[in-house]
Amino acid sequence: MDTCLTPSGRQFDCKRGKKIGLKSCQRSEIPFAIDAAGHVVSVAYVERGLACNCTCPGCGGRVVAKKGEVVTWHFAHADVEACQAGYESAIHLAVKQIIENRRALLLPPCNVFRHPDGDCATIAKMRFRKEKTHHFGDFEYVPWTPSETDAAYPASGYAVLPGRLVKFDEVIVERQEGDIRPDLIGVLAGRRLYIEVAVTHFIDNEKERRIRARDIPTIEIAVEPLDHGYWTLEMLEARMLEGSSGKAWIFNPKAEAIAQQSHIARKMEADAKEAARRQEYEKQREIYDREREERARVKRLRKEAFEKHYKPLLEAEFRPYRQGVSTIVVKFCPSNVSIKVHRRFSQPLAEIVGLLAKQFGGIYNAGQYQWEMPPNEDLFFTLANALKDRGDLLLDSLDAPDQVKRDAVLERLGLSIPWRKSL
């Protein structure tokens, strides 16, 4: 696979469209040559063969203009083997000549994200497989137009600068500026723009650091080999002045300043929302804690009320001699003496309970499904003895506060100790 190094230090398949690879550009065919006047010329505008009087842009050797009827017209070396720099130098010189002569260039749109500290590399890596993006530090240059919904995080700032045709006051070709030697420098109203033409060699991270140190906006123009045929001067001129394809911003201080301001504003907004969210959370947490404490207090009061008024002091359960599920329960509580059918409703047992309760002025509590009478320990024993003396009921269980009280209850019921074994 033919690959090349991008500004972010990665490689792309040159033949399949992402970036251009070195092998695809090492061609023996040369699309442009240098004429006797030192101008870059296309093969269409010179004489055939050696009569073109042209030289190779890469090595300076003589070239012939091949203008046959089968192969696409091109230049080729006449006396020496094809040099590796011929194709790249031809494209370089042609693009630089067009921009220098026209003193104009259509700048591509500049779309920049300023991500939260430390998140840019991770976000760019996630997008890398789907979108061609370029990042440096916390700034990410993307080919689409960002919006608030595109920000990976609420605190990601962004800037959108539309593309425009710039007409320079001056175009300087390959002038050394400190440790930078850009292909072209466009000058407009005293401001400079670095223009790099990339055929096989793209701006690497080290060169980008030097560019950023000089704080000069920079774009890179990638001229990929065509799948069929060769570039012409007209095609390159249209690419430079009318289209944005192949052009990418490497560094735009104005866009990054706008994205930084957007990041600060959006981060403040995000922080405010997070603070409000946490404040609301703490408020809801406080309400929840109060409600939980109130529920615990109510539960405690209910328990205290139950133990004070409704916790049975004595409880006796009777069942028929014939083993059945239904039983009769008699309870003595601080608030009342109750009697009811327990476990499962039984009409015969319900009639027994009802007749017995009415004899002692019982009132039916429909909510508890039981008959209730005033609290009286003697009444409890009266009801328990009445059930025991029927002859068809058996004392099944007996609950009392302690063993001494339990034995006293058995004695008052006329049962031996242990009463279970005597039955």
N, C-alpha and C positions, 0 to 999 in steps of 0.2 A: 504494500500500500504506500502511495506517495504521500508524504506528510511534510508539515512545516511548523515552525515555531510561531505562535501568536503572541500578541502583547502580554497576555497573562501567563506565557510560558508553556502553553499546551500545544499539542499537535492536532492537525486536522487532515482529513483526506482531501487532497487537492483536487482529484479528478471528480469527486462526487459533490463538490460545490461549496464546502465550508470555507476552506482556505486553499492556497496554492502550494504545491509541494516542489521540492527542488528538482526531482527527476523529470517532472512534467515540463519544467522550464529549460532543461538542458537540451535544446533543439539545435540541429544543424541548420534549420531554416530560420532566416532572419526576416522579420516583417519590415524593418526600416534600415536604412543605411545613411552614411554621411556623404553628401555630394561634394563637388570640388569647392563650392563656396562655404562649406562647413555647416550646412543646414541638414536637418533630418528630413529625409524624403521617403515617400512611399514608392514601392516598386511600380505602381501604375503610372507614375509621372516621369519615368526615365526610359532611356533606350534599352533595348534587349541586349543581354550578354555583357561583355566587358565594355561595351560602348556606353554603359551607364556612368562609367568613371566614378565609381563610389567605393567607399571603404567600410570595413566592419566597425560598428560602434564600440565593440569590445576590445579587439586586438589591433585594429588599424590596418589589417590586411585587405588586399583587393577582393572585391566580391563581384559576382556576376548576377545580373537580373534575369531570373528564370521566369519567362512569360509564355509558357506553353499552353496547350489546349486540354491537357489531362489533369495535371497537378495544379493546385492553387498557386497563383503567382507569389514569388518570394525571392529573397536574396540568398546566395550561398557563397561560401569561400571558393576562390578560384585557385589559389596556389597552395594553401595549407589545409590541414584538417580543421574541422569545425571547432571553434573555441567554445568553452562552456559559458563565457560571459557575453556572447554575442546577442542572444535573445533578450536577456535581462537588461543589458545596456541599451538595446534598441528601444525597449518599452520605456525605460527610465528617461532617456533623452527625448523621446517623442512627447511624453506627458509634460516634462519640464519645459520643452519648447512651446507647447500649446499654451500653458499657463503664463509663461513669460511673455509671449507675443500678445495674447488676449488680455493679460493683466486682469483676469477674472476667474472666479471659481464658485460653483454652486456648493455652498456648505450644507452638510446633512443636518437633520434635526439632532438636537442634543438632549437626551433624556437621562437624567441622573437620579439615582437613589442615594440618600445618606442614611445608612442603617445604624441601629444602636451599636455601641462599642462592642467589638468582638464578634458581631453576628454576620458581617458582610461575607466573609469567606464561606461560611456554612451555607448561607442563602444562595450565593453564586454557584456553589458546588451542586446544590440540589437542582438548580435551573440549567446547569451546564449541558445535560443530555438533551434538553428540548430547545433551549434558546441560546443563541450566541451572545454572551454577555462578557463584559470586561470589568474587572474590579481592581482597585488599588486602595489599600487601607480600608476605610469605612465607606468608600464611594463605589457605586456600581453603575456602569454605563450600560443601558439596555436598548434594544432596537425598537421597542414599542413605546407608545405614549403612556406614561404612568398616570394613575389617578389615585384618589384616596383608598379606593377598594383594592388597588393592586399592591399597596404597601404590605410587606410581609408581616410587619408589626405596627401597632398604632403609633409608635414613636419613630417610624421611618419617614424621614423627610424626602422630598423629591423636587426636581426642577424640570421644566419643559421649555426648551428654546426651539422655536421652529427653524427649519432650514431656510436659507435665503441666498440669493446671488450677490456675491461681493465683488465689487470692482476696485482693485487695488490702485493706490497711487504709484507703487513701485513693487517689482518682483525681483528679489535677489536670489541668484542661483549659487548654491553650495558655498556659502560663506561661513568660515569658522567663527563660532561665538563661544569663547571659553572652551569647555570640554564637549561642546555640541557642534556638529556640522550637519544641519538639516539639508535636505535636498533643495527646498525652496523656502524663502521667507517672504510672505506677503505683507506689505506695509500699507496701512490705511490710517490717515490722520495721526501719524506717529505711533500707532499701535501695530504690533507685529503678530504674525501667525506662522507657526512652523508647519510646513507641509512635507510629509514623508511619503514617498512612492514605494510601495512594496510589491515585489514580484516573487522573490524567493526569501528575502531576509526581512523579517518584521521587527518592530520595536520590542525589545526584551525589557525585563523588569529593571535592569541596571540603567539602561538608557532612559527609561521613563522616570527613574529617580532623578537623573540629571536634568531632565526637562522640567520636572516639578520644582527642582531647586532654583531654576531660572524664572519660574512662574510665567511661562509663555504658553498660551493656548496652542494645542497641537492636534492635527488630524492626520490620519493615515489613509492613503488611497491604495487599495489592493486591486491590481490589474491581473485577473486570472486568465489563464490560457483558454481560448475558445475551443469548444468541442469540435467545431468544424471550421476550417479556414483560419485566417489570421486577422489581427487587428489592422484597421486602416486609420489614417490620421483623422478622417471624418468621424469614424466611430469613437475614437478616443476623445475628440473634441466634444462630441455629443455627451459622452460620459462625464467629462469635466464640467460642462456648462449647463447641462439639462437634467442629469440624473443623479440620484444619491446612492445608487448601487455601488458597493465596494468601498464606500467611504465610512469611516468611523472616527469618532472623537476619542483621542487618547487622554487628553487633559483639557478641561475647560474651567478655568478658575472662576469665571462669572457664574456658570451653572452650579459649581460646587458651593459657592458662597450662598446662592439662593437655596440650594438643597440643605445647607447647614442651618440657615435661618428657619427653613420649614421644619427641619428636625427638632430644633430648639422649641419652636412653637408647638409642634405636635407632641413632643415629649412632655412639655408643661401641661398640655391638655390631657395627655394620657395619665400623667402623674396625678392631676386633679381628679380625673375620673376614678383612678385607683384609690386615691385618698377618700373620695366620696363613697366608693364601694366598700372600703374597709370600715368607714364610719358607720355606714348603714349596717354592715355585718355586725359591728360591735353593738350597735343599737338593738338589732334583732337578737343578738346573743344575750344582751342584758335582759331584754323582755322574756326570752326563753328561760333564763336562769330564775327570774322572778316567778314566772309561771310554774317552773319546776319546784321551787321552794314552796309556793302556795299549794301545789298539789300534795307535796310531802306533808305540809302542815295540816291540810284537810284530812289526809289519810291518817295522820297521827291522832287528830281530834276524833275522827270516827272510831279509831281503835280504842281510844280512851273512853269514848261514849259507850262503845259496845261492851268493853270490860266493866264499865260502871253500871250499865243498865241491862244489857242483854246477854252477857256471858253466863252460861248456865252454871249455877252452883251445884245443882243435882240434876241428873238425867238418867231416866230409866227407859229401856226399849223392850217392848213385848212383841212376840210373834206367835202366830197360831201354832198349835201342836203339829198340824200338817205343815211340812216345810214349804214355805212360800216366800215370795220376794217382799210382799207388803208387811209392814210392821206398824205398831202404835208407839209413839214417843211422848213421854211426859217430861216436861222441863220445869225446873224452879229457877227463875232468874230474879235479879233485884227489882225488875220492873213488873213482872207478872209470873203467873203459872200458866203454861200452855200445854195443849194436847193436840195431836194431829196424826194423820195417817202418813207414814214415811215410805220412802223409796218408790213405791208404785201405788197408784190409787186402787183402792178396793172398796166396793160398795158396802159389803157386809161390815168391814171394819169402820167405814165412815159412819154407818148407822150407830155402831157401838160408841164411837167417840162423841157423836152429836148428842145422843141421849144422856151420856154421862156428864158432858159439859153443861148441858142445860139444867141439870139437877143442881149445879152449884153456881148458876148465874153467869155462865160463860158467854162471851160475845165473839162472833166469828170474824176473823181478820182475813178478808179475801186476798189481800196482797201477799200474806205469808201462808195462806192456806192452812190456818190453824185457829183453834178456839183459845181465847185468852180470858184469864180470871185474875183478880187482885193477887199480889204476891203474898203467899202465906205458906210456910214450910209444912204446917199440918195439913193444908189442903193438898199439897203435893203427895204426902203419904196416904191421904184418903183416896186420891185418884189411883195411885199405884197399887194400893191394897185392893181396891175395887176390881182392877184389871186382873190382879193375881188370883183373886178369889173366884173369878168366873169359871175356872176349870178348863177353858178351851184356849187359854193364852199362857205363854211361858216367858219368864223374864230372860231375855236374851243378852242384855248388856247393862252395866251400871257404871256411871261416871260420878266421881266425887273428888273433892279437892285433895284428899290424902287417904291413906289406908285406914287411919283411925275413924275418920268420918264414914268411910266406906263400910267398915264393920258395923258402925252404929246404925247405918241405913239398912243393912241386911237384917240386923236384929229387929228393927222396927217393922220390917216387912215379914218377919217371922221365918226367915231363911237361915239355914245353917251356914257355917263358915268352913271350908269354901262352899258357896252355894251351888256352883256348877256341878260338883261331884255328887251333891245330894239330890239332884234332879233326876 
